[in-house]
Amino acid sequence: MKLHHGLHLAYCTNVHRGETWEQTFGTLERHTLLVRQRVARPDQPYAIGLRLGHRAALELAQPAALAAFRHWLDAKNCYVFTINGFPYGSFHGTRVKEQVYAPDWSTPERLTYTNLLFDLIAQLVPGGVAGSVSTVPGSFKEWTANDPARRAAIFANVTACARHIADLSDRTGRDLHLGLEPEPCCYFETTAETVEFFNGWRTGERAVEAEGLLRRVGVNYDCCHLAVEFESPGAALDRLAAAGLRLSKIHLSSALRVKPDAAGRAALAAFVEPTYLHQVVVGQGSTVRRRYVDLPDALADTTPSQPDDEWRVHFHLPLHAAPGAPFGDTRDHLLGALDWMQAHPDACQHAEMETYTWEVLPPALRLGIEDQLVHEYEWTLAALAARGLA
């Protein structure tokens, strides 16, 4: 839905299963329309944050399928302004873990897939509305650590994608942009590493061209991810802005936090599950002490904790409810990011609630899917309204 200062808000449909276009469209009819009825007026255009994996994107790109979907959007008074292009393949009901970053940006497959998503968003986004796609932060850090050639390939493919986006924007008159999404244990995970990545891109052999393409490639700021890194939202967003980076989209998300004492460690067992990576960052205040690629790795480490240690876990929590003792959450980071947006209302026009973990949440935190999404809308709209953004 369109809010104040040109801000568009949606929930990301990656919370639903769907790898084919038929399955993806089915979730829109079964779930998204029910949520729409409860959070928006019938005469109010309703925004959809669409998740399209590679197979679904190829199927939607068929002319008949795309025409039928555009007709459906018009008939239901809905519109698409952003696509989640992070997971290329299966995202529910199977082991995803580090494979969510594959193929990474060193590969032609990631480039071809992302270009296709832009071909689609250019035809779906309404006139006068920008279109965005979010994507992986280059690669998984373990894959790049001993492979320096990947950096050059990543830069080359991001440049090729930016050219494609720029050409589409010129031909269609749409403002299209890609958001690279920093995430713990990835090629760039902090805002400092994000700035370093973009500085490397803009000062390499394609320096002049990359500088001109910064309008088309920016950052997808995920509040869960940067809170896990113990970053301050105001300072983090200021750092990105000072570097001249576009804030393509903000993911409204919250992470799990806990003291790593006996009670905290025992309670964390409920969040161990086989589908997604749940990176753990150990810190005190704003200081990061160490990182674990996955929650079981952290729980298996018997290194004694320091008295003020806190674990922050990459596990997206529902926005509307606290997880309960002994846990905390990082909604303070999310609210701090909204405070920054209040002070910089033109800095970002795309916001997306992204609690994709519904299927793997502990039962005590899991409502019916439509109820959870409606409560998240209510919480988010109230927080935005308190800041003059809705």
N, C-alpha and C positions, 0 to 999 in steps of 0.2 A: 504494500500500500504506500501511496505517496504521502509523506508527512511534511513538516515545515522545512524551509531552506532547501527544497529540492531533494530531501532525503527519502530514499526508498527502503522499505523494510519487508523482509520475507523470512520464512523458515526454510532451511535447506532440506530438500527432499531426499538427501542421502540417509535420513533416518529410516526410510522405507526400503524394503527389498525391491530389487528390479535391475536385472542385467540386460534384458532385451527391451526394445522400445514398447512392445505389447505389455510387458510387466510394468515398466515405468509408467506408462499412460494409465494402466489399471490402478496404480496407487493414487494417481491424481484424482481419479473418479471416486475411488473408495474412501480415501482419507482427506485429501486436500480440499475437496469441495465441502466436506462436512465441517472442517475447520473454518473454511471461508464463511459458511453460514453463521458461525458463532462469533466471529471477530470483526466482520465487516458488513456494512449495509449492502443490500442488493445493488444499489446504484453506484457503489464505490468500487472503482477498479481495484482488483486484488492482485498483488504481486506474488509471483512464484519464483523461488530460488531452485532452479532445476539441476539435479544431478544426472549427468549422462556419462555412462561408461562408454568404452570404445564401440562395443557391439551395438548398443542402443543408439549411439550417434550415427553410425553407418546406416542403420535402419530408418532413423528419422530423416536422414538426408535424402531419401528417395522422394521424388517430387510429390507423389500422391500422399505419402505419409505426412510430409511437411505441410502441404495444403490443407489436409484434414485437421492437423493440429492447430494451425492458424485459425481455421474456422471455429474450432472448439473454443479457443481462447476468446475469440470475439463473442461467441454465443454465451459464454459463462462470465463475461466481463472480467477476464483475467489477463495478465500480461507477464512476460518473462523479461527480467532485466539482468539476470546473472546466471551463470552456469558454473557448477562445481566440477572442474576438470582435473581434480587431484587424483582420485582412484581411477586407473585405467581399466582395470578388470573387476573381478568379483569383489564385493565389499561386505557382504553379510553371509552368515551361515557356513563359513569356511575359514581356514587359517589365512589371515591377511598379513598381520605382523609387518616385517620390513618390506614385504612385496608390494605394499601400497605405494612405494616410491618407484616401482619398476613398471614400465621402462622409464629410466630417468632422462634428464635433459641432455645427456651425452649421446642419445640415440635418435635415429630418424623417426622411430615409431612415436616417440613423445611429441616431436615436432609436427608430424602429419596429423596426429590425433588432435592436438591443440588448434592447429589451423582449421581443421574441420569444425571444431566447436565454434570458432569465430565465424566461419561461413554460416553456421546455423543462427547464432545470436544476432548477426547482422540482418537476418531475415525475420527474426522474431521480435526484437525490441521495438517498441512503439517509437514513432517520430518524436524527437525532442527529448528522448530518454537515452542516457548512456548505457552501453552494454559491457559487462565485465565477465571475465573467466578467471577463476582461481586455480592455482597449480602448485606442484611440489617445489620445494626450495632447492632446485638444482639436482640434488641426489641425496642419498643416505651417506652419512659421514664415514662409516666403515668402508664403503665402496670407493671413496675418493682418497682415503688416507695414503694409500700406496700406489696411486694411479694418477700422477700429475697430468697426463694427457687428457684426462676427463675434463679438466678445467677449460682447456681450449675448445673442446667439443661442445661443452655447455654454452660457452660464450657464443660460438658460431651458431648454434641452434636457436638460442634466444634472439640473436640478431635476425636470423631468417624469419622467425615468428613475428618479431616486431615489424619487419618490412611488410609481411603479409597483412598484419593488422592495420598498418598505416595506409596501405593500398586500399583495403576494404573501407576504411574510414573515409578516404578521399572519394571513392566511387559511390558510396552510399549516403554520405553526409552524416553518418553516425559517429559518435564519440565512443570508440571501442578501446578497451584497455585490459591488459593481463596483470594479474596480481600474484607474484611469487610469495609463498606463504612460509615464513620462518617457523621451524618446528624443532623441539629438542632432539639432539643427536643427529641432526641433518647437516648438509653441507654448510648452510648458514642457519643458526638457531637463535642467536641474539640479535638485537638491533645493531650492535657494533659490527658483528659479522655480516649482517645484511648490507650495511653501508660499505664495508670493505669489498663485498662481492660486486656491488654496483660500481664502486670506484675502479675495481679491476676491469670491469666490462667497458667503462667509459674512457679508460686510459690505455687500452690495448691497441692493437693494430687497426681496430675499427673505431677508434676514439671519436672522430668527428661524427661519424654516422650514429654511433650509440648515443651521443649527447643529444642528437636530434630526435632519437626514438624514445627518449625518456617519457614523453607524453603517453606512449603506448604500452610501456612496461613499468609497473610499479610494485607496490607491496600490498599483500592481503594480511592485515594485522589481526591475528587470532588472539583474543584476550586470554584464553586458557593457556596457549603456548608461551606467551611472554610472561604471564604470571608464574608459570612453572619455572621460568628462568630467573625469578626473583627481580624482575625489572619493575621500575616505577613507571606507570603509564604515561604521566605527563612528560617525564624526562625521555622516555623511549620514543614517544610520538614527536616530541620536539627534535630529537636526534634525526629521525627520518625526514622531517620537514626541512631542517637545516641543511641536509645533504641534497636537497632538491628532488627528493623522490616523491612520486605520486602515491597517495593513499588510495589504492584502487577499491578496497572493500575492507570493512571491519567485521570480523566474526564475533558475535556476542556469545561468549562461552565462558564457562567456569570450571576450574580444576579442583582436585581433591588435595587437601593439606592435612598433615597429622604429625604429632610428636612421635618419634620412633622409639617409644618406650615399650614395655611388654604389652600393655593394653592396645597401643596403636598398632604394633606389629600383628597381634592376634586378630584385630578387627580387619586388617587389610586383606586377610585371606578371602573375604567375601568379594573382593574386587579382582582377584586373580582369575583370568579367563583366557581361553585359547585363541581368540579371534584377532584382537588388536594389540599393538605395542602400547604399553603404558610406561613410558619413560619416567624415571624418578630423578629429581634434582635435589640434592641436599644442600641446605644453606642456613645462614644466620643473618637476619636483617636483609641487607642487599648483597651479601657475599655468598657466592657459590663455592662450596667445598668439594663436591664430587658429583658425578652423574652415573646413572645406570641405564642401560638400554631398555630394560624391561623390569616390571615390578618383581617377578620371581628372582631376578638377579640381586635386587636390593635386599629382599627378604633372606636370601641365602648368605649374604655377607655378614660375618660375625664381628666386623670391625666395631669397637666400642664407639657409641655416639657421644658427642659432646653435649653438655647440659642444655644449651640453647639451640641445638639442631632442630630443624624442621624439614620434613619431607614434603615435597610438592610432586604430585603424581598426575601425569597426563591421562586423566580420565574425565571426559566431559560430563559434567553433572547438570541436572535440570536447573534452570535459572530461577525458578520460583520457590525452591524449597532448600533449606539447609540439610546436609546429610546426617546430622545428629552425632552426638558424642560417641567416640572421641575425636570425630573428624571436624574439620572446618572446610571452608571453600574459599575461592578467590574472587567472589563477587565484588570485593572492594576494588580489585584491579579493573574489573569491567566498569564499575561506576566511575572510577577515576578516568577511564578512557572516555566515558560519556561526558564527564566534566570538561575534558579537553575539547571534545567536539562542540560543546556549548560555547566555549571560548573561540573556537575556529569553525563556525557553522558551514563554511564553504569548502572545508578541506576534504570532505568525503561525502559522496552522495549514495553510497551503497552500504547497507547494513543487513546482516543475515544471522539469525539465530541458528546455531549449529550444534545441537545435542544429538549426535548420531548414534549414541551408545544405548539407545532404549532397549534393544534386545538383550544386552549383557549387563544392564544395571542390576544390582541386588534387588530382590523382589520388594523389599520395604520401600525402595525409592521409585518403583515403577507403577505409574498409573496407566489406565487405558491410553493408547497413543494419541487419540484426539483430545482427551482431557489434558494430557501433559502439554501438548502444543498450545491449547487454548490458555492454560495457566501461564505458559511462557510468554505468550503474546500479552496477557494482562500485566504481568510483571514488567516486561520490557516497555510497553507503551506508557505505563505509569512512570517509570524511570526517565523516559524520554520527555514526557510531558512536564515533569518537574524541572526540566532544563530548557523548556521552551522549544523543544525539538519535535513535539507531537501535540 
